[in-house]
Each structure stands twice: as structure tokens, then as C-alpha cells.
Amino acid sequence: RPTAAPKSGLKQINCHIDILNWRQGAAFLGESETLELACTHLRARRLGEVDADEPTGILSHHLRQDDAAWRFLAEYLDRTAAHPGATWPRPTTFFAAAAS
């Protein structure tokens, strides 16, 4: 995204990682493919190719996720939460202004 608010009054929140493969019946995309999506966005942020202030968004689908997707997501969240360079902001960080 070039800016956080492409239009006055509209807040843009993007997802860069979709953990499901919709072309294969909404099955888990797979560890390698999902991590590649994460690394691609993180690399682009580091290189200044995308908005460095934009968080890397991960899209989950709690009603459609299979066991493999749940396991991956749990481990991904645990590992990134433990990493000193990563933070998981509360949703209100992004949506509080829109709700007021």
C-alpha cells in the first residue's frame, strides 16, 4: 500500500498471507508456501518496496481451516511472539479510530 489511508475516512488494513489454498478446496497452503508469503512481505518492507509502517497481515479462516492450518498458525504465532523483532498489536490499534 502506498499510504495507510488511500481515501479520506477510509482505513486500509491489508492481509499479505492467506494460509488457505482456495484452488485446492480451501486446504492449508503448506508451511513452505505460507512462510514464503511472510518472508516476501517482510523482505519488501525491509527494502523499502512497500510501506514500512504497514504490519504484515495474516488471514485466517477459522471456519474453514483444517488441522494442519491450525497447527501451523499456533506455531507461527508462538514463534513470532517470542521473537524480539516481532510484535502482535491488539486489533484496537488498527480499528479504534474507525469505531469512534
N, C-alpha and C positions, 0 to 999 in steps of 0.2 A: 504494500500500500504506500502511496506517496505521502499521505497525511492521515492523522488519526480521525479527522472529521472532513470527509470529502465534500460534504454539503452542510451548511449551517443547520444545527439542530439534529444532525444525523451522526451517531457514533458508530464507527466501523470496528467490529471485532471479528477477526479472521481466524479460520482454522487452517493449519498447514499440514496436519497429519490426520488422515481418516484411516482408522485401524481396520476397517472392513473393506473387502473386495466385493463390490456390488455386481461385478460382471460374473462372479462365481457364486451367486446365490447369497451374498452378504456373509460369507465366511471370513474368518480372520485373515487379514492380508499377509501375515507372516512376520516373524521377527526381523529378518534382514530387510525386507521391503519397508516395514514401518520405521525402523531405525534409520534407513536411508532418507526417508522423508524428513525426519527430525534433523539429521545431520545436514541435509541440503539447506534447510531454512536457517539453521544456526550458522552455517558457513557463510551464507549470503548476508546475514546480519553482521557478522564479524568483518566481512569485506566491504561493508557499506553499500551493498547492492539493493538492499531493502531497508525499510525504516528500522533503525537500530533500537528504537523505543518500543516497537511492537513485540509483544510476547509471542512466543511460538505456541500456537493454539493446537490442541489435540481434541479431536472429535470422537466422542464415544457414543455408542448406541445401546444403552442398557437393555432395551427390549429385544435386540437382535443379536447381541454378542454371544458367541459360543464359548465353551470352557477355555479354549486356547487364547481367545481375546481377553477374557477376564484375567487369566494368569499373567499374560504379558502386561496388561495395564497395571495390575497390582505391583509387579516387579519394577516396571518403568517408574511408577510413582514413588516407590520405596527408594530406588537408586537415585533418582534425581533429587528427591527431598533431602537425601543425605549428602549430596554434593555441595561443596562450599560455593560454587559458582552459579547454582540454580536456586530459584525461589518459586514458590507456588502462591501467588497472590490470591486473596479472597475474591470471590465474584463481585462483591460490593465495590472493589477497587475500580472495576470497569463499568458497572451498571448503576451505581449510586446516583450519579449526576443525571442519568436518563430517567430515573424514577422520581426525581424531585420536580 
